[in-house]
């Protein structure tokens, strides 16, 4: 078994369950930078394992590649506190919308009325209809 210091693009992709084109795309965006061997073959070391893990964690947290690029452009992602604070606010909004959706679905499951006859559903629908423009 090869050490993690000499992974090919295929080995790195397989290790994380990714397609190689994903790693190539991330490379084109400046998120990862492989060493090059004879013939231009990409080689990835331990730092690439950490980098890919960070990218995946950031994507799971809902960060886009542009934001991830900014966060990973410095030795310490905490150098971008404003970006992180903005993303936390965005996550809070998504969480609130998800909670509201969950509440509505739970109400629908427990409601003895047909959807069209449910006062709660009608109120929710009315709240989503924009006012008449002036």
C-alpha positions as CSV (number, residue, x, y, z in Angstrom):
1,X,0.0,0.0,0.0
2,X,1.3,3.4,-0.9
3,X,1.7,6.0,1.7
4,X,-0.6,9.0,1.7
5,X,2.4,11.1,0.5
6,X,2.1,9.7,-3.0
7,X,-1.5,9.5,-4.0
8,X,-2.5,9.8,-7.7
9,X,-5.6,11.7,-8.6
10,X,-7.5,8.4,-8.9
11,X,-6.4,7.2,-5.5
12,X,-7.3,10.5,-3.8
13,X,-10.7,10.6,-5.5
14,X,-11.4,7.0,-4.5
15,X,-10.4,7.6,-1.0
16,X,-13.1,10.3,-0.6
17,X,-15.6,8.7,-3.0
18,X,-15.3,11.5,-5.5
19,X,-15.0,11.5,-9.3
20,X,-11.6,12.6,-10.6
21,X,-13.2,15.4,-12.6
22,X,-14.3,16.9,-9.3
23,X,-10.7,17.2,-8.1
24,X,-9.6,18.6,-11.5
25,X,-12.4,21.2,-11.2
26,X,-11.3,22.1,-7.7
27,X,-7.8,22.4,-9.0
28,X,-9.0,24.8,-11.8
29,X,-10.7,26.9,-9.1
30,X,-7.4,27.0,-7.0
31,X,-8.8,25.0,-4.1
32,X,-6.2,22.2,-4.4
33,X,-2.8,22.2,-5.9
34,X,-1.1,18.9,-6.7
35,X,2.6,18.3,-7.2
36,X,3.5,17.3,-10.7
37,X,5.7,14.4,-11.6
38,X,7.3,13.3,-14.9
39,X,4.7,13.5,-17.6
40,X,2.6,16.0,-15.7
41,X,1.0,13.3,-13.5
42,X,-0.7,14.8,-10.4
43,X,0.5,13.6,-7.0
44,X,-1.1,14.5,-3.8
45,X,0.3,14.4,-0.3
46,X,-1.1,14.6,3.3
47,X,-1.9,18.3,2.8
48,X,-4.3,17.4,0.0
49,X,-6.1,14.9,2.2
50,X,-6.7,17.6,4.8
51,X,-7.6,20.1,2.0
52,X,-10.2,17.8,0.4
53,X,-11.6,17.0,3.9
54,X,-12.0,20.7,4.6
55,X,-13.6,21.4,1.2
56,X,-16.1,18.6,1.8
57,X,-16.8,19.9,5.3
58,X,-17.4,23.4,4.0
59,X,-19.7,22.1,1.2
60,X,-21.7,20.1,3.8
61,X,-22.0,23.4,5.8
62,X,-23.4,25.0,2.7
63,X,-20.4,27.1,1.6
64,X,-19.9,27.6,-2.1
65,X,-16.6,27.1,-3.8
66,X,-16.0,30.8,-4.0
67,X,-16.4,31.2,-0.2
68,X,-14.3,28.1,0.3
69,X,-11.6,29.5,-1.9
70,X,-11.5,32.7,0.2
71,X,-11.4,30.7,3.5
72,X,-8.7,28.4,2.2
73,X,-6.6,31.2,0.7
74,X,-5.0,32.0,4.1
75,X,-3.3,29.7,6.6
76,X,-6.2,30.4,9.0
77,X,-9.8,30.3,7.8
78,X,-10.7,32.4,10.9
79,X,-9.0,35.3,9.0
80,X,-12.4,35.6,7.2
81,X,-14.7,36.1,10.2
82,X,-17.0,38.4,8.3
83,X,-17.6,35.7,5.6
84,X,-18.2,33.1,8.3
85,X,-20.6,35.4,10.2
86,X,-22.5,36.1,7.0
87,X,-22.8,32.4,6.4
88,X,-24.0,31.7,9.9
89,X,-26.8,34.3,9.3
90,X,-27.7,32.5,6.1
91,X,-27.8,29.2,7.9
92,X,-30.1,30.6,10.5
93,X,-32.5,31.8,7.8
94,X,-32.4,28.3,6.2
95,X,-33.0,26.6,9.6
96,X,-36.0,28.9,10.3
97,X,-37.5,28.1,6.8
98,X,-36.9,24.4,7.4
99,X,-38.5,24.5,10.8
100,X,-41.5,26.4,9.4
101,X,-41.8,23.7,6.6
102,X,-41.6,20.9,9.2
103,X,-44.3,22.5,11.4
104,X,-46.6,22.9,8.4
105,X,-46.1,19.2,7.3
106,X,-46.6,18.0,10.9
107,X,-49.8,20.0,11.1
108,X,-51.0,18.6,7.8
109,X,-50.3,15.1,9.1
110,X,-52.2,15.7,12.3
111,X,-55.0,17.8,10.9
112,X,-58.5,16.2,10.7
113,X,-59.6,18.5,7.9
114,X,-58.9,18.3,4.2
115,X,-56.1,20.6,3.1
116,X,-58.5,23.1,1.4
117,X,-60.7,23.2,4.6
118,X,-57.9,23.7,7.1
119,X,-57.9,27.2,8.5
120,X,-54.2,26.9,9.4
121,X,-53.3,25.9,5.8
122,X,-55.4,28.8,4.4
123,X,-53.6,31.2,6.8
124,X,-50.2,29.9,5.7
125,X,-51.2,30.2,2.0
126,X,-52.6,33.7,2.5
127,X,-49.3,34.8,4.2
128,X,-47.4,33.7,1.1
129,X,-49.5,35.6,-1.4
130,X,-47.8,39.0,-2.2
131,X,-49.9,42.1,-1.8
132,X,-51.3,43.9,-4.9
133,X,-48.6,46.2,-6.3
134,X,-49.5,49.9,-6.0
